[in-house]
Amino acid sequence: MAQPDNNNWVKPNYKRAVACAAIANSGDEEWDFALERYLSTDLSSEKEMLLYALSCSSSPEALNTLLEWALDANSGIRRQDSATVFGSVSENPIGSSMVFDFVLFHWDKMVKEFPSLAVLGRLVDTISQTLDTETHLENLVTLSEGGRGDLGTSTRAVQQALERTRINLEWKKRSFQTVTKLLDSWSRVQTFSLT
């Protein structure tokens, strides 16, 4: 933050990962700083990188703010960047379930904000990659059965998300305990040295 315009501090190929790690391991001041940088830059690649970094936050409040702003036409987040926000937040372990719940809660508003239901379909496809609970499944069933209105061109994506969630849930029921035990036993026998 001391030299925000110094582009030589990290190689371009590493900028996204470094910015993500910085936001994930910092607080509100750094998050606000990255948001200000997003709002002030005219470079599309920089905007995309900063939105991704903002979505790496470990603060549920910051992630929720980012989601809210993605729906607010006056927030400064470009309409074409909204899908990036939802997709990036869904990749964050803290945000994956949060973004799905957010989309369901704001579905009617999103239908108005994104008149192309195909965009919503792609969004549902992106954010449903890690859904694996009964509640997620029930919410997708309600959505797919028209409980939230006509899905139009997003119908196929919602059906695929429903099937993927069923598969994820079955895998979790069948394999989660076994994998957890294996990882736990592996971690007990591993020794790490800092020298």
Disulfide bonds with the S-S distance in Angstrom:
Cys20-Cys56 1.95
